[in-house]
Amino acid sequence: MKIEEAFYIGYITKTKGLKGEVQLFFEYDAPDLLELDVVFADFNGKLVPYFVSTYKLQVNNTANIYFDDVDHIDKAQPLLKKKIYLPLTKMPDRSDDEFHYNDLKGYLVSDENHGELGEITEVNEYPQQFVATVIYQEKEIMFPLNDDLIVEIDEEESILRVHLPDGLLDIYLEN
C-alpha cells in the first residue's frame, strides 16, 4: 500500500512492559470510530502492515496495543515514534455538515491585520487545542484554532479568516 492510499491516525509513543505492548497516541479526532484490525507503520516511506491482536482505548487519546508476532519488547522497539496509518477504505464516514479542524489543512489563511498569510500546511491536535501551521515570509508560524481567533471559515473558497493576537507574528519574524 502507498501512503497516498492511507490516512494518518497517530504514532507509537512508547513500549509497555516486556511482552511487546505499545502505546499509540491518536492524532485522529475520533479514535473510537476507527477499525483497528490491521494498521500500517511508516518505515522510511514504506507502509508495513501490523495485525492487531488486542487493543484497549484509553481516555487520553491513546490505545494500548498488542500486535501479532510482536511478543517481546525487543520486537516492539523498532515501532517507537513510527507514524501509523489506516487504508482510506477504513476512514469513518462523516455527515456533510460535520466539520473538523483537521479539514482546514490546505485552506488559505487571511488575517484581519496582516492580510494573506499562506496555506495551512499542518493541523496538529494537542491536549488543550488544535494548532495550525502556516509558512509566512519563509518562516513557519503556528497559531491555535479556536473560536476566539477564527473570524470566519469560508468552505466554498477554502479560506480561513482569523484575527491573530497583536505581536504573535512578530515573535516568529524576529529570528
N, C-alpha and C positions, 0 to 999 in steps of 0.2 A: 504494500500500500504506500502511496505517495502522500507527502504532507498536505498537498492540496486537496486530498480526498478525506481529510480528517479535521476535527476541530479540537482545540486545546481545552483541557479541563483543569489542569493544575500540575503540581510537581511533587516528587518524593522528597520529604523533608528529613527523615531520619529512619534508622532501623529501630526496632523494639524487641528487646530480648535476644535470645540466641537461636531461635528456630526459624528465622527468615522473615518475620513480620516487619512490614514497613508502614510508615505513616504517609498518606497522600494528603497534601493541602490543596483544597479546591479553589481555583480562581473562577470557576464557572459559577454563576449566580444561583443555580438551583440544583445542587448535587443530589438531592433526594429524587429527582426525576430521571437521573442517569441510569442506564442499564450497564452494569459493571461486570459482565461475564468475561470479557476479554478487553484489555487496554493495550495501548501501544506506547512504548518508551522511545524517545528520540535519542539515538546514538549517532551523533555527527551527521544529522540529516537523514538517517535511515530509521524507519519506524519498525521496531522489533515487538512482536506480539507477546504478551504475558497473559496467561489464562488465570483468572481469579478463582481460587478455591473457596475462600470465605472473606467477607469484609464486614466491618461494623462502622456505620456512620456515627460521628461524634457531633456534639452541638457546636463546636468551634470551627466549622467548615473543614473538618478533616475526616479521614476514614483510616482505620487500621485494617491492613490488607495482608492476606496470605496468598501467594501465587503458587500454582502447580510447579513442581520442580525447583522451587526456591525454599529449601528446608533448613538452611543454616545461614547465620549472619554473614559468613564469607560470600555466599551466593547473592545475598541482598545488597552488599556493599556497592557493587557497580551501579546500582539503581539510584543512589543518592544524588539529589539535585537534578535528576533527569525530568524533562518535561513529559507529561503524559497526555495522550490524545485518544479520542474515540473516532470511529468512522462517521462520516457525515450522515450515513444512513441511520445512525443511532441518535441523532440530535433530536431532543424532545420537541414536539410541536408546540407552537405558541399561537395564541389567537392574534389576529391582526392588530387589535388595539393594545396589545401588551407591549410596552416599550421598556427597554433596559438600558442602563448607562453604557453597557458594552456595545450597544447598537451605534453609539456615537463615533466609533472608530471610522476614520475616513471623512468625517464631517469637517468643514471649513469653520474655523473659529474667528469670530469677529467681536472685538472688544469695543465698548461704547466710547472709551477714551483714546485707544491706540489704533483703532481700525482693524484691518485684516491681520491676523497673527500667523495663520498657517493651518495645515491639516492635522487632525488628531491622529498621531501615529500609534498610540497605545492607550488603553484604558486598563488601569490596574485596580483591583479591589483590595483595600486594606481593612483591618478590623473595624475602623470607625467610619470609613468613607471610600468612595471611588475617586481616583485621581487620573486626570488626563495629561498626556504628554504631547507637546507640540514643538516643532523646530521653528524657532523665531529668530531672525537675524543670525542664522547659523549656530544658535545655541539651543540646547534642549531645555525647555521650560515645563514646569508641572504646576497644575492648579487643581484644587478639589472640585468635584462635580456635586454641587448641592443647590438647593432652592435659593439660597442667599446670593449666589453668584450668577446663576443662569437667568437670563432675561427672557429668552425665547429659544425654542427648538423648532426650526423650520425643516420638517421632514421632507417636504417636496423638493426644496433646494439643497438639502443636506448642509444646512448652516446652523451653527450653534452661536447664539448671541449671548455674550457674557458682560458682566461689569466686574472686572478684576479689582481687588483692593489696591489703593494707591501704593506705589513702591514695590509691588510684587515683581514686575518685570525688571525693575532696576537692580534687584538682588541678583538676577541671572545675568544681566548685561554688564555688570561691573567688572567681572573677572576677565 
